[in-house]
């Protein structure tokens, strides 16, 4: 009898551990993972980012520029089709040592900015990836004159048109993007300071695009919809179907630009739902650990 009891115990332990045929855990399908080096820690990358280092963080133009900086449609061309934004290479305006774009990057944290995939105008037919600069450091700030009006704006327009084959951006978008980049300054942060990746940041970006003085152009609408989309993918369907539907409806209303839409009221309602569901979202490290085989 004792032997039978031990045998039963062993069978129970094996059942709890799972069988060899159990499927391996599947990593979440998140945009933030598309450009991630295989050697990087995915949980850390998804939950932490360099701190926001800005000299004028509350200035409306700077906040709108931050919204555009995160938008995958701003660059246009193949970059937009791939979902690549300025922030993909420069997280929070900083660098990204874990960035890898197959065929464009060499070592992690590099990119060939004269590759023909994105544009033929600057293609040099040479594979020469260079380190992605941190735009908030003294070295990063010195790459383009940020003091004289118009120089940075001309540089940004040329980047979009020539490096990425994008549509010439409107003046408001370039002005706001330049305001954001001018405000980047790592002396406003502690060395290696990090902040949590959160839906609250995305809501803040959306609000920047909804302010009364924000231009009502496709660049801003697309950027706000992209921010809503980044929130949407962090709340898995099975657990958060109703919340996801609210985000989809909000995004469609932005696209339609209905004059009778109360976007702020809708956003506050979504915000309450996000706060209630935060612990079970893929913003929570505990929900991410164990999802990689």
C-alpha positions as CSV (number, residue, x, y, z in Angstrom):
1,X,0.0,0.0,0.0
2,X,2.8,2.3,0.8
3,X,4.3,1.8,-2.6
4,X,1.0,2.6,-4.3
5,X,0.7,5.9,-2.3
6,X,4.3,6.9,-3.4
7,X,3.5,6.0,-7.0
8,X,0.4,8.1,-6.9
9,X,2.4,11.0,-5.4
10,X,4.9,10.8,-8.2
11,X,2.2,10.8,-10.9
12,X,0.7,13.9,-9.3
13,X,4.0,15.8,-9.3
14,X,4.6,15.0,-12.9
15,X,1.2,16.2,-13.8
16,X,1.8,19.5,-11.9
17,X,5.1,20.0,-13.7
18,X,3.5,19.5,-17.1
19,X,4.4,17.1,-19.9
20,X,7.1,17.4,-22.5
21,X,4.3,17.9,-25.1
22,X,3.0,21.1,-23.4
23,X,3.4,24.1,-25.8
24,X,6.2,26.5,-25.0
25,X,5.1,29.9,-23.8
26,X,4.5,32.4,-26.6
27,X,6.0,35.9,-26.3
28,X,3.4,38.7,-26.7
29,X,3.0,40.3,-30.1
30,X,4.0,43.9,-29.2
31,X,5.3,46.6,-31.4
32,X,8.1,47.4,-28.8
33,X,9.6,44.0,-29.4
34,X,10.0,44.4,-33.2
35,X,13.4,46.0,-33.0
36,X,14.7,44.3,-29.9
37,X,18.1,42.5,-29.9
38,X,17.9,38.8,-29.0
39,X,20.4,39.4,-26.3
40,X,18.3,42.1,-24.5
41,X,16.0,41.5,-21.5
42,X,12.5,41.8,-23.1
43,X,10.7,42.3,-19.7
44,X,13.1,45.1,-18.8
45,X,12.7,46.7,-22.2
46,X,8.9,46.5,-22.1
47,X,8.6,48.0,-18.6
48,X,11.4,50.5,-18.3
49,X,12.8,53.3,-20.5
50,X,15.2,56.1,-20.2
51,X,13.8,59.0,-18.1
52,X,12.2,62.0,-19.8
53,X,14.9,64.6,-19.8
54,X,13.4,67.9,-20.9
55,X,14.1,71.5,-20.0
56,X,10.5,72.5,-20.7
57,X,8.4,69.4,-20.1
58,X,5.1,71.2,-19.7
59,X,5.4,73.5,-22.7
60,X,2.5,72.6,-25.1
61,X,4.7,72.6,-28.2
62,X,7.2,70.2,-26.5
63,X,4.4,67.9,-25.5
64,X,3.0,67.8,-29.0
65,X,6.4,67.2,-30.4
66,X,6.8,64.2,-28.0
67,X,3.5,62.9,-29.4
68,X,4.8,63.2,-33.0
69,X,8.2,61.7,-32.1
70,X,6.4,58.5,-31.1
71,X,4.3,58.3,-34.3
72,X,5.1,55.6,-36.9
73,X,3.4,57.5,-39.7
74,X,5.5,60.7,-39.4
75,X,8.5,59.3,-41.3
76,X,6.4,57.9,-44.1
77,X,7.6,55.5,-46.8
78,X,8.9,52.1,-45.9
79,X,9.5,53.2,-42.3
80,X,5.8,53.9,-41.8
81,X,4.8,50.6,-43.3
82,X,7.2,48.8,-40.9
83,X,5.8,50.8,-37.9
84,X,9.1,52.6,-37.3
85,X,9.0,55.9,-35.4
86,X,11.7,58.3,-34.3
87,X,11.3,56.9,-30.8
88,X,12.0,53.3,-32.0
89,X,15.7,54.4,-32.4
90,X,15.7,57.1,-29.8
91,X,13.7,55.9,-26.8
92,X,12.3,59.0,-25.0
93,X,14.6,61.0,-27.2
94,X,17.6,59.1,-25.9
95,X,19.6,56.2,-27.5
96,X,18.6,52.6,-27.8
97,X,21.5,50.1,-27.3
98,X,19.1,47.2,-27.9
99,X,17.8,48.4,-31.3
100,X,18.2,45.8,-34.1
101,X,16.6,46.1,-37.5
102,X,17.6,43.1,-39.6
103,X,19.5,44.3,-42.6
104,X,19.8,47.8,-41.3
105,X,21.6,47.3,-38.0
106,X,25.0,45.8,-37.4
107,X,25.7,45.4,-33.7
108,X,22.7,46.2,-31.4
109,X,22.2,50.0,-31.1
110,X,23.3,50.8,-34.7
111,X,21.6,51.6,-37.9
112,X,22.7,52.3,-41.5
113,X,21.1,55.7,-42.2
114,X,22.2,55.6,-45.9
115,X,20.5,52.2,-46.7
116,X,18.4,52.0,-49.8
117,X,15.5,50.3,-48.0
118,X,14.1,53.6,-46.7
119,X,15.2,55.9,-49.5
120,X,17.1,55.9,-52.7
121,X,18.1,59.6,-52.3
122,X,20.7,59.0,-49.6
123,X,21.6,55.4,-50.5
124,X,25.3,54.9,-50.9
125,X,25.3,51.2,-51.6
126,X,27.6,50.6,-48.6
127,X,26.6,48.8,-45.5
128,X,27.8,51.2,-42.8
129,X,25.7,51.1,-39.7
130,X,26.6,53.8,-37.1
131,X,25.8,54.0,-33.4
132,X,22.4,55.6,-32.7
133,X,23.0,58.9,-30.8
134,X,21.4,59.9,-27.6
135,X,19.7,63.2,-28.6
136,X,19.8,64.5,-25.0
137,X,23.5,64.4,-24.4
138,X,26.0,67.2,-25.3
139,X,27.3,65.1,-28.2
140,X,23.8,64.4,-29.5
141,X,22.8,68.1,-29.2
142,X,25.9,69.2,-31.1
143,X,25.1,67.2,-34.2
144,X,22.7,69.8,-35.5
145,X,22.6,73.5,-34.5
146,X,19.5,73.9,-32.2
147,X,20.1,77.5,-31.4
148,X,19.5,79.4,-34.6
149,X,15.8,79.3,-35.7
150,X,15.2,77.3,-38.8
151,X,18.3,75.1,-39.0
152,X,16.9,72.2,-36.9
153,X,13.5,72.5,-38.7
154,X,15.2,72.3,-42.1
155,X,17.2,69.3,-40.9
156,X,14.1,67.5,-39.7
157,X,12.2,68.1,-42.9
158,X,15.2,66.8,-44.9
159,X,15.4,63.7,-42.8
160,X,11.7,62.8,-43.4
161,X,11.8,63.6,-47.1
162,X,15.3,62.4,-48.1
163,X,16.2,59.7,-45.5
164,X,12.8,58.1,-45.3
165,X,11.0,59.1,-48.6
166,X,8.2,60.7,-46.5
167,X,5.7,63.3,-47.5
168,X,6.9,66.8,-46.8
169,X,5.7,67.5,-43.2
170,X,3.5,70.5,-42.5
171,X,5.0,73.5,-40.8
172,X,3.2,73.0,-37.5
173,X,4.4,69.4,-37.2
174,X,8.0,70.3,-37.9
175,X,7.9,73.2,-35.4
176,X,6.5,71.0,-32.6
177,X,9.0,68.2,-33.3
178,X,11.8,70.8,-33.2
179,X,10.5,72.2,-29.9
180,X,10.7,68.7,-28.4
181,X,14.2,68.0,-29.6
182,X,15.4,71.4,-28.5
183,X,14.1,70.6,-25.0
184,X,16.0,67.3,-24.7
185,X,18.8,67.7,-22.2
186,X,20.2,64.9,-20.0
187,X,21.5,67.4,-17.4
188,X,17.9,67.6,-16.2
189,X,18.0,63.9,-15.2
190,X,20.2,61.8,-13.0
191,X,22.8,59.5,-14.7
192,X,21.1,56.4,-16.1
193,X,17.8,57.4,-14.6
194,X,14.9,55.2,-15.7
195,X,11.1,55.5,-15.6
196,X,8.3,53.0,-15.9
197,X,6.7,52.4,-19.3
198,X,3.0,53.1,-18.7
199,X,-0.3,53.8,-20.4
200,X,-0.4,57.0,-18.4
201,X,2.4,58.3,-20.6
202,X,0.3,57.5,-23.7
203,X,-2.7,59.2,-22.3
204,X,-0.6,62.3,-21.7
205,X,0.6,62.2,-25.3
206,X,-3.0,61.9,-26.5
207,X,-4.1,64.9,-24.4
208,X,-1.3,66.9,-25.9
209,X,-2.9,66.4,-29.3
210,X,-6.4,67.3,-28.0
211,X,-5.5,70.7,-26.6
212,X,-7.4,73.6,-28.1
213,X,-4.3,75.0,-29.8
214,X,-3.2,71.7,-31.3
215,X,-3.4,71.6,-35.1
216,X,-6.2,69.4,-36.5
217,X,-4.1,67.7,-39.2
218,X,-3.5,64.1,-40.1
219,X,0.0,64.1,-38.5
220,X,-1.5,64.7,-35.1
221,X,-4.6,62.5,-35.5
222,X,-2.4,59.6,-36.7
223,X,-0.1,60.1,-33.8
224,X,-2.9,60.1,-31.2
225,X,-4.4,56.9,-32.8
226,X,-1.0,55.3,-32.7
227,X,-0.8,56.0,-28.9
228,X,-4.2,54.5,-28.4
229,X,-3.0,51.5,-30.4
230,X,0.0,51.0,-28.2
231,X,-2.3,50.9,-25.2
232,X,-4.7,48.5,-26.9
233,X,-2.0,45.9,-27.5
234,X,-1.0,45.8,-23.9
235,X,-4.4,44.6,-22.8
236,X,-5.0,41.1,-24.1
237,X,-8.3,40.4,-25.7
238,X,-9.6,37.6,-23.5
239,X,-9.4,39.6,-20.3
240,X,-10.0,43.1,-21.6
241,X,-12.4,42.9,-24.6
242,X,-14.6,45.7,-23.4
243,X,-11.7,48.1,-22.8
244,X,-10.2,47.3,-26.1
245,X,-13.5,48.1,-27.8
246,X,-13.5,51.5,-26.1
247,X,-10.0,52.2,-27.3
248,X,-11.0,51.2,-30.9
249,X,-14.1,53.4,-30.8
250,X,-12.0,56.3,-29.5
251,X,-9.5,55.9,-32.3
252,X,-12.2,55.8,-34.9
253,X,-13.8,58.9,-33.5
254,X,-10.4,60.7,-33.7
255,X,-10.1,59.6,-37.3
256,X,-13.6,60.8,-38.1
257,X,-12.9,64.1,-36.2
258,X,-16.5,64.4,-35.3
259,X,-17.2,67.9,-34.0
260,X,-19.7,66.7,-31.4
261,X,-17.3,64.2,-29.9
262,X,-16.4,64.8,-26.3
263,X,-12.9,63.4,-26.5
264,X,-11.8,64.5,-23.0
265,X,-14.8,62.8,-21.4
266,X,-14.2,59.6,-23.4
267,X,-10.5,59.7,-22.4
268,X,-11.3,60.1,-18.7
269,X,-13.7,57.1,-18.9
270,X,-11.0,55.0,-20.6
271,X,-8.4,56.2,-18.0
272,X,-10.5,54.9,-15.2
273,X,-10.8,51.5,-16.9
274,X,-7.1,51.4,-17.5
275,X,-6.3,52.1,-13.9
276,X,-8.6,49.3,-12.8
277,X,-7.1,46.8,-15.2
278,X,-3.4,47.9,-14.9
279,X,-2.3,45.0,-12.7
280,X,-3.4,42.4,-15.3
281,X,-2.0,44.3,-18.3
282,X,1.2,43.7,-20.2
283,X,2.6,46.9,-18.6
284,X,2.9,44.8,-15.4
285,X,6.3,43.0,-15.2
286,X,4.6,40.1,-13.3
287,X,2.4,39.5,-16.3
288,X,5.4,39.4,-18.6
289,X,7.7,37.1,-16.7
290,X,7.6,33.5,-17.9
291,X,6.2,34.4,-21.4
292,X,9.6,33.6,-23.1
293,X,10.7,30.0,-23.6
